[in-house]
Amino acid sequence: MHLFSASLSTYFVFAVGFLVAKTNASSFPADFLYGFATASYQIEGAWNEDGKGENVWDRFVHTKPTRVAGNATGDVACDSYHLYEEDVQMLKELNSNVYRFSLSWSRILPRGDSSYINSPGVDYYKKLINSLLANNIQPVVTLFHWDLPQPLQDLGGWTNPLLETYFEDYAKVAFEEFGNSVKWWITFNEPLETCTTTYGGDEGAPDLNMPGIADYLCTHTILKSHARAYHLYNDKYRKQQKGKVGIALNGGWNEPLTDSSIDKKAAELAMVFQLGWYLHPILGPNGDYPKVMRETIDRNSESQNYPRSRLPHFSNYWKNQIMGTLDFIGINHYTTYLTASSNDISKFPSFKNDMGVTFSQNKSWPGSAVSWLHIEPIGFRKKLNWLKHYTNNFPILITENGYADFGELEDTKRIEYYKEYIGQLLKAINEDGCNVIGYIAWSLLDNFEWLDGYRPKFGVYKVDFDDPNRTRTAKSSAKFFKNLFKMMHSDEVEHFLNDFVA
């Protein structure tokens, strides 16, 4: 299935209203997926145990400790490497039917390449997967969630085209070792963040800070790596293992700052630069970047005296290889941004400069423990409708959605966030006909939140990071989800979302 390239004028449809109702149902579909998400570096700990190799975040937190709040590290984190059975029981208690987690590449392949497979690392994930299945919880497995093996970063990381083959080799090991038990695969988590904030920027490992250049090289390699893994699965494993392969993309909903046509155009541009950058090559008609990105970055590169465009070109071979390499779209969604046009074309390149927009948030929107996350739930529904149009209603799995506070056990603000956002999701499915196949919340438990360390808390379970045992304690939001997931297919779910009181 291919998307049909949306003109910028299509923004007006989604800024004004929603599509005609498709069904009068007030529950989630019978085969709907629901559960929680985590990521390897953020929860596992055991950073140098049982043969695990060093990854870029290990190197970053140990060599630049002051860059992380409280000089925190993921060396122990939630200690889920040792406490995974407790995590599975928490998922069972919450009535989850899926658990999204990521594999630590360097725990399985300590050297980065497949010349040596670390058996204890493989065994850990097999035990986790078997425990999940024994409790009727399906694993949703992410291959890459930001923790690239350091030996591969030493080669240039995702700016080096050779990583395509390293990633394919890694994917082959994962499919061989776990594929008979895994039906849901995600190749990359939030490549937009990887490429713009840690390659184009300096907001985490590997801290390249090469704006407007490394961003595009990184995404170019990631898209080809994704395609290699997809074709590998399609050609060698799908017939027997019968799984699906997707990618998890992020970016907020971009609402025009004003009703002016220029701000509406800016909001649509931001959606295309953030989501279309990945979706257009994969689901579009020609396997290439969006036309507006090509024209804008080519023009800016020329005005900045570059001898060629900073946005690389795909060969015809790669266009054909990338097209159609998706079974579902993973979407991570948290918040909304007010978007306005910016005509400030700097002589210094950057992704944001190429996008040509500015972002802000309404001060009246309730805040959270992180500056970028304000509560604006209607944007969730609008974003799903935008995706419905842009991708011809391709299947979507919500792979992250969550709220940060400072660790309150009576986390009523988190519950209100989820009630409102899941309510908008229900409307998007039942009133607008959006093809959403599941919802996965971030996160199961408080964890290491990258540069913010352990300050913000996203979990529905509290973790005592001062306790060597990393004791877990259910918050009020755990009770909310336990009851919600019990009635996901009931016509009473809408009333529950409206009426639940912590």
C-alpha positions in Angstrom: 0.0 0.0 0.0 1.3 3.5 -0.9 0.4 6.8 0.6 -0.6 9.6 -1.7 1.6 12.7 -1.2 -0.4 15.2 0.7 -0.3 18.8 -0.6 0.3 21.4 2.0 -3.3 22.6 1.6 -4.6 19.3 3.1 -3.7 20.6 6.5 -6.9 22.7 6.6 -9.0 19.6 6.8 -7.4 18.4 10.0 -7.1 21.7 11.7 -10.8 22.3 11.4 -12.6 19.0 12.0 -12.6 15.2 11.9 -13.9 12.6 9.5 -17.4 11.2 9.5 -18.1 8.5 12.1 -17.4 5.0 10.9 -19.0 3.0 13.8 -21.1 3.6 16.8 -19.1 1.3 19.0 -17.8 2.6 22.3 -15.2 0.0 23.0 -11.8 -1.0 21.6 -11.7 -3.7 18.8 -11.7 -7.3 19.8 -8.1 -8.0 18.8 -6.7 -4.7 20.2 -3.3 -4.8 21.8 -2.7 -3.0 25.2 0.2 -2.9 27.6 3.4 -1.1 28.6 6.8 -0.1 27.2 10.3 0.1 28.4 13.8 0.1 26.9 16.9 -1.9 27.6 19.3 0.9 28.8 16.6 2.6 30.8 15.7 -0.4 33.0 18.1 -3.4 32.7 21.2 -2.3 34.5 23.9 -5.0 34.6 25.9 -2.8 32.3 29.0 -4.9 32.3 27.7 -8.3 33.6 27.7 -11.7 31.8 29.7 -10.6 28.8 27.8 -7.5 27.8 29.8 -5.0 25.7 30.0 -1.3 26.1 27.3 0.8 24.3 27.3 4.6 23.5 25.3 5.4 26.6 27.7 3.5 28.8 30.5 5.5 27.3 28.6 8.8 27.6 27.6 8.6 31.2 31.0 7.4 32.3 33.1 10.0 30.4 30.7 13.0 30.7 28.9 12.4 34.0 27.9 16.0 34.6 25.8 16.0 31.4 23.2 13.9 33.1 21.0 15.2 35.9 22.4 14.1 39.3 25.4 12.4 37.5 23.1 9.5 37.1 23.8 6.4 35.0 22.0 3.3 33.8 24.6 1.0 35.4 22.0 -0.5 37.6 18.8 1.4 36.6 15.7 -0.7 37.6 17.9 -3.9 37.7 15.4 -5.6 35.4 18.2 -7.8 34.2 17.8 -9.6 37.6 14.2 -8.7 38.4 12.5 -9.4 35.1 10.2 -12.0 36.6 8.9 -9.3 39.0 8.3 -7.0 36.0 6.3 -9.8 34.2 4.1 -10.3 37.3 3.4 -6.5 37.4 2.3 -6.7 33.7 0.1 -9.6 34.5 -1.4 -7.8 37.5 -2.2 -4.9 35.2 -4.0 -7.2 32.7 -1.6 -6.3 29.9 -1.7 -8.5 26.8 1.6 -7.1 25.3 4.9 -5.8 26.7 7.1 -3.7 24.5 10.8 -3.9 25.4 14.1 -3.5 23.5 17.0 -5.8 23.1 20.4 -4.5 24.1 22.5 -5.0 21.0 25.7 -5.0 23.0 24.4 -7.6 25.4 23.8 -10.0 22.5 26.7 -8.9 20.2 29.4 -7.3 22.5 31.6 -6.4 19.6 28.8 -5.0 17.6 29.3 -7.4 14.8 28.0 -11.0 14.7 31.5 -12.6 15.0 30.7 -13.5 18.6 27.3 -14.1 20.1 27.1 -13.7 23.9 25.1 -16.7 25.1 24.1 -15.2 28.6 22.6 -12.2 26.8 20.6 -14.4 24.5 19.5 -16.6 27.4 18.3 -13.5 29.3 15.9 -12.4 26.6 14.7 -16.0 26.0 13.8 -16.3 29.7 12.0 -12.9 29.6 10.1 -13.9 26.5 9.2 -17.3 27.8 8.0 -15.8 31.1 5.8 -13.3 29.2 4.3 -16.0 27.0 3.6 -18.2 30.0 1.5 -15.3 31.4 -0.4 -14.8 28.1 1.5 -11.6 27.3 2.8 -11.1 23.8 6.3 -9.5 23.4 6.7 -6.5 21.2 10.4 -6.4 20.6 12.4 -3.3 19.5 15.8 -4.0 17.9 17.3 -0.5 18.4 16.4 1.9 21.2 19.4 4.3 21.2 22.1 2.0 22.8 24.4 1.4 19.8 27.5 -0.8 20.6 30.4 1.5 21.1 32.7 -0.3 18.7 30.2 0.6 15.9 30.1 4.2 17.0 33.9 4.2 16.7 33.3 3.5 13.0 31.0 6.6 12.7 27.8 5.1 13.9 24.7 5.8 11.8 26.7 8.2 9.6 28.6 5.2 8.2 26.7 3.4 5.5 28.4 0.1 6.5 26.1 0.0 9.6 23.4 -1.2 7.2 25.1 -4.6 7.1 25.9 -4.7 10.8 22.2 -4.0 11.6 21.1 -6.7 9.2 23.5 -9.2 10.8 22.2 -8.2 14.3 18.6 -8.5 13.1 19.3 -12.0 11.7 20.6 -13.1 15.1 17.5 -11.7 16.8 15.1 -13.4 14.3 17.0 -16.7 14.6 17.1 -16.7 18.4 13.7 -15.2 19.3 11.6 -15.1 16.1 9.6 -18.3 16.8 8.2 -16.6 20.0 7.9 -13.0 18.8 5.1 -11.8 16.5 5.7 -8.1 16.7 9.1 -6.5 15.7 10.1 -2.8 15.7 13.3 -2.0 13.9 14.1 1.5 15.3 12.6 3.6 18.1 12.3 7.3 17.3 15.0 7.7 14.6 14.0 11.4 14.5 15.4 11.8 18.1 18.5 9.7 17.4 19.4 11.6 14.3 18.4 15.2 15.2 19.2 15.4 18.9 22.3 13.1 19.3 23.8 13.2 15.8 22.7 16.7 14.7 22.7 17.8 18.3 24.4 17.3 21.6 21.5 16.1 23.7 22.8 12.6 24.5 25.0 9.8 23.2 26.9 9.8 20.9 26.9 13.6 21.2 28.1 14.4 17.7 26.6 17.8 17.4 26.8 18.1 13.6 23.5 19.9 12.9 22.1 19.8 9.4 24.6 17.3 8.2 24.8 14.2 10.5 21.0 14.3 10.9 20.5 13.5 7.3 23.3 11.0 7.0 22.0 9.2 10.1 18.4 8.9 8.8 19.7 7.8 5.3 21.5 4.9 6.9 18.7 4.0 9.3 16.1 3.8 6.4 18.4 1.5 4.5 19.1 -0.6 7.6 15.3 -0.8 8.3 14.7 -2.0 4.7 17.5 -4.6 5.0 16.0 -6.0 8.2 12.5 -6.0 6.7 13.5 -7.9 3.5 15.5 -10.3 5.6 12.5 -11.1 7.7 10.2 -11.3 4.6 12.5 -13.6 2.7 13.7 -15.9 5.4 11.5 -15.9 8.4 7.9 -14.6 7.8 6.5 -17.8 6.3 7.4 -19.8 9.4 7.4 -17.2 12.2 4.3 -15.3 10.9 5.3 -12.0 12.6 5.0 -8.3 11.6 7.7 -5.7 11.3 7.3 -2.0 12.0 9.2 1.2 13.0 8.3 3.5 15.9 8.2 7.2 15.0 7.7 10.3 17.2 6.9 13.9 16.9 4.1 15.9 18.6 1.0 17.2 16.9 1.8 20.5 15.3 -1.1 23.0 15.6 -0.9 26.3 13.8 -0.1 29.2 16.2 -2.6 31.4 14.4 -5.3 30.9 11.7 -3.1 32.5 9.1 -2.4 30.5 6.0 1.4 30.8 6.6 1.2 29.2 10.1 -1.1 26.5 8.8 1.5 25.8 6.1 4.2 25.8 8.7 2.3 23.2 10.8 2.0 20.9 7.8 5.6 21.3 7.0 6.6 20.3 10.5 4.5 17.1 10.2 6.1 16.2 6.9 9.6 16.9 8.1 9.1 14.9 11.3 6.9 12.0 10.1 7.0 12.2 6.4 10.8 12.1 6.4 10.4 8.4 7.3 7.0 7.5 6.0 7.2 8.9 2.5 10.2 6.8 1.5 8.6 3.7 3.0 4.9 4.1 2.1 5.1 6.7 -0.7 4.9 6.1 -4.4 8.6 6.4 -5.3 10.7 5.4 -2.3 12.1 8.9 -1.8 12.0 11.8 0.6 9.1 14.2 0.5 9.4 16.7 -2.3 9.2 19.6 0.0 12.2 18.4 2.0 14.2 17.8 -1.2 13.5 21.2 -2.6 14.0 23.1 0.7 17.2 21.4 1.8 18.7 21.6 -1.8 17.9 25.3 -1.9 19.3 26.0 1.6 22.4 24.0 0.9 23.1 26.0 -2.2 22.6 29.3 -0.4 25.0 28.1 2.3 27.7 27.4 -0.3 27.6 23.6 0.0 28.8 21.9 -3.2 25.9 19.5 -3.0 22.7 19.0 -1.0 23.1 18.1 2.6 20.1 15.7 2.1 21.6 12.5 0.5 20.0 10.9 -2.6 18.8 7.3 -2.8 19.8 5.3 -5.9 17.0 3.7 -7.8 18.0 0.4 -6.3 17.5 1.8 -2.8 14.2 3.5 -3.6 12.8 0.1 -4.7 14.3 -1.6 -1.6 12.8 0.9 0.8 9.3 1.1 -0.7 6.7 -1.0 1.2 8.9 -2.2 4.0 6.3 -1.9 6.7 3.5 -3.9 8.2 2.5 -1.3 10.8 3.5 2.2 12.0 4.5 2.6 15.6 3.6 6.0 16.9 5.0 7.6 20.1 2.9 10.5 21.1 3.0 12.8 24.2 2.1 16.4 23.4 1.1 19.3 21.1 3.2 22.2 19.8 2.0 25.5 18.5 3.8 26.0 15.2 4.6 29.2 13.3 6.6 30.1 10.2 10.2 31.3 10.5 12.0 32.8 7.5 15.3 33.0 9.3 17.6 31.0 7.0 20.9 30.9 8.9 24.3 30.5 7.2 24.8 27.7 9.7 22.8 24.5 8.7 20.4 22.7 11.0 17.3 20.5 10.7 15.1 23.0 12.5 16.4 25.8 10.2 15.6 23.6 7.1 12.1 23.0 8.5 11.6 26.8 8.8 9.3 26.8 11.8 9.2 27.7 15.4 7.6 25.8 18.2 5.9 26.9 21.4 3.2 25.7 23.9 0.2 27.4 25.4 0.9 28.4 29.0 -2.6 27.5 29.9 -2.0 23.8 29.1 -1.2 21.9 32.3 2.5 21.1 32.6 4.5 18.1 33.8 7.9 17.3 35.3 9.6 17.8 31.9 9.5 21.2 30.1 8.4 19.8 26.8 5.4 17.8 27.9 2.1 19.8 28.3 -1.3 18.2 28.4 -3.3 18.9 25.2 -5.2 15.7 24.4 -7.1 16.7 21.3 -3.9 16.9 19.4 -3.6 13.1 19.7 -6.8 12.6 17.8 -5.8 15.2 15.2 -2.5 13.5 14.7 -4.1 10.1 14.1 -6.4 11.7 11.5 -3.5 13.3 9.8 -1.7 10.0 9.7 -4.9 8.3 8.4 -4.9 10.7 5.4 -1.2 10.8 4.8 -0.8 7.0 4.8 -4.1 5.9 3.4 -5.1 4.6 6.8 -2.1 2.3 7.3 -2.3 0.2 10.6 -1.0 2.2 13.6 0.3 0.8 16.9 0.6 3.4 19.6 4.0 2.4 21.0 4.5 5.1 23.6 2.2 7.6 25.4 2.8 8.9 28.9 3.1 11.6 31.6 6.0 12.7 33.8 5.7 13.7 37.4 8.1 13.8 40.4 7.2 10.3 41.7 3.9 10.7 43.6 2.2 7.5 44.5 -1.2 9.2 44.3 -0.5 10.2 40.7 -3.8 11.8 39.9 -2.4 14.0 37.2 -1.1 11.0 35.4 -4.5 9.4 35.6 -6.1 12.5 34.2 -3.6 12.6 31.4 -4.3 9.0 30.4 -8.1 9.4 30.8 -8.1 12.3 28.4 -5.6 10.9 25.8 -7.1 7.4 25.7 -10.6 9.0 25.4 -9.4 10.9 22.3 -7.9 7.6 21.0 -11.2 5.9 21.4 -12.9 8.7 19.4 -10.3 8.5 16.7 -11.0 4.8 16.3 -14.8 4.7 16.6 -15.8 8.1 15.3 -13.1 8.8 12.7 -12.3 5.3 11.5 -8.5 5.5 12.3 -6.9 2.1 11.9 -5.3 1.9 15.3 -4.5 -1.7 16.3 -3.1 -1.2 19.8 -2.1 1.1 22.7 1.2 0.8 24.7 1.8 3.2 27.6 5.1 4.7 28.7 6.0 3.3 31.1 5.6 0.2 33.2 8.0 1.6 35.9 10.1 4.6 36.7 13.4 4.5 34.9 16.5 6.3 33.6 15.2 9.2 31.5 18.4 9.9 29.5 19.8 13.4 30.2 17.1 14.0 32.9 18.4 11.0 34.9 16.0 9.7 37.5 14.3 13.1 38.2 11.1 12.7 36.1 9.0 9.7 36.7 6.9 8.1 33.9 6.1 4.7 35.5 2.8 3.4 36.9 5.1 1.5 39.3 7.5 3.5 41.6 11.0 2.2 41.8 13.1 3.0 44.9 16.5 3.9 43.3 18.0 4.3 46.8 17.2 0.7 47.7 19.7 -1.9 46.4 16.7 -4.2 45.9 15.0 -1.6 43.6 11.7 -2.2 45.3 8.7 -1.6 43.1 5.4 -0.1 44.4 2.2 0.3 42.5 0.9 3.8 42.1 -2.7 4.9 41.8 -2.3 4.8 38.0 -1.6 1.1 38.2 -5.1 0.6 39.6 -6.5 2.7 36.8 -4.9 0.6 34.1 -5.7 -2.7 35.8 -9.4 -1.8 35.6 -9.2 -0.2 32.2 -7.4 -3.2 30.6 -10.0 -5.5 32.1 -12.8 -3.8 30.3 -11.1 -2.7 27.0 -13.7 -4.6 24.9 -16.7 -3.6 27.0 -19.2 -0.9 26.0 -18.6 0.6 29.4 -15.0 1.6 28.7 -16.1 5.1 27.6 -18.0 5.6 30.9 -15.0 4.3 32.8 -12.7 6.8 31.2 -15.1 9.6 32.1 -16.0 8.5 35.6 -12.9 6.8 37.1 -11.7 8.5 40.3 -8.3 7.6 41.9 
